[in-house]
Amino acid sequence: MPDDRLKRKLFGQKVGVEELMEIISLWNLRPAAMKRLEKIIRKDFRKTPHLFRYYVPAGFPDKVREFEELFAKKAGVPFALAVNSCTSALLASLAACGVGPGDEVIVPAYTFFISASIIVTARAIPVLAEIDETLTLDPVDLEKKITRRTKAIIAVHMIGRPCRMDAIMRIAKKHKLKVIEDTAQACGGSYKGKFLGSFGDCGCFSFDPFKILTCGEGGVITLKDEWLYTRCQSYQDSSACWRPDRYAKERKPGEIFCGENYRQSQVHAAIGIAQLRKLDMIIRSLRENRDRIIAGIRKSGKFRIVPSADPKGEAGTSIVLMFNNAKEAEKAGSALAGAGISSGRLYSPRLRDWHTYPYWEHIIGKKTITKEGCPFTCSFYKGKLPRYSADMCPRTSDILGRSVAIWVSPAFGAQDCRQIAEAINTVESCPKGIPSGNVKS
Ligand SMILES: Cc1ncc(COP(=O)(O)O)c(C=O)c1O
């Protein structure tokens, strides 16, 4: 057993210098720098931090609250709720919107599979809709897929590209549907000058390491409606630490239910705050690099640059070339990869990838956690199940099969952009290129 002095040093502070140094070690500093830092920190160490997002004692920083306030301001909405991932943001949003057994939710056939599978997790029926050439939800097909059982639409701003939010919101209003914007891949993007994620009832963001901002793992839900915000809070912390009086009786029916624990920690929020400060700069650099590359692409070739619902609002993480057929896309994809360009085909029957619906075996195979097969077999569901198959959205497969994405980094310099444009120019030889343009929504 350690002596009393050591015990006091080790356990007097529940989270002390050792834990902070462990976090700092993630940044791979040299051992000598670590030693110097530890010395300074030990000398100045005052009190153990409060890492839990609720019950923050006076005089302690509340990073989660600060992150939420900064994010809400940036998005131009009254409420932002920090959670631990975009997956949990989506599930909490569906729960808050009252989606459950018997309901259908429409989702585009091109998105990371989570946007669709989370509907099954919420015990509702996912209905897949086609994308159009903007690579986002096609409003025409969306409206065709609406039935009496449709409760919500998940609009996904894929690879930094805004959905046609005017049309989607118009349809949602007409049919009285909730709109959840999956903004995991487009944080900082906008549509007609308005922050993506601020159009619908809930905007869901991801801060996993592959997104525009990251804090390792994390998410945020943006909201305009206080009641939905309350229900999201209830879902993300069913232990009810979020409530003004934790164990008090329900203030309004629907406030309390069996939810989850999706709380964000102060450590993640602290990183999120620093990241958020860089957002404008990141988006500016992405757009500048995207424009530099596009400016260098010669306007003749086998491809055209896919149109955008709002070119100015794109987050700028991608430029997508659309070829006349999949074979040409495959050839160009290989040539670009061979030239060391960060790029990729958006769909190929030979390339397994959970961003395209033909590979969503979770949905197509109606895979569920337990054998009875709910929600697909749920007696509350009175509709006609979609005929899930790997070719149920042929337009989406066709568009994606002919597309090659060039991934843009904010770290590119002018020379990188020139090289990328040159590599693109050398893979094509087609008659007429069509410049990137706006499309009517
Ligand atoms: C479109 C989309 N939605 C949701 C998610 C899930 O995000 P998270 O990893 O934060 O749960 C992702 C992650 O890749 C995504 O790309």
The ligand as an ORCA input file, in Angstrom:
! r2SCAN-3c Opt
* xyz 0 1
  C     -23.497     11.546    -43.569
  C     -23.097     11.013    -42.223
  N     -24.019     10.911    -41.258
  C     -23.711     10.449    -40.042
  C     -22.440     10.029    -39.726
  C     -22.136      9.501    -38.370
  O     -21.273     10.375    -37.671
  P     -20.561      9.928    -36.327
  O     -19.318      9.177    -36.702
  O     -20.239     11.217    -35.629
  O     -21.522      9.111    -35.568
  C     -21.446     10.106    -40.694
  C     -20.083      9.647    -40.403
  O     -19.284      9.338    -41.242
  C     -21.775     10.611    -41.976
  O     -20.861     10.709    -42.943
*
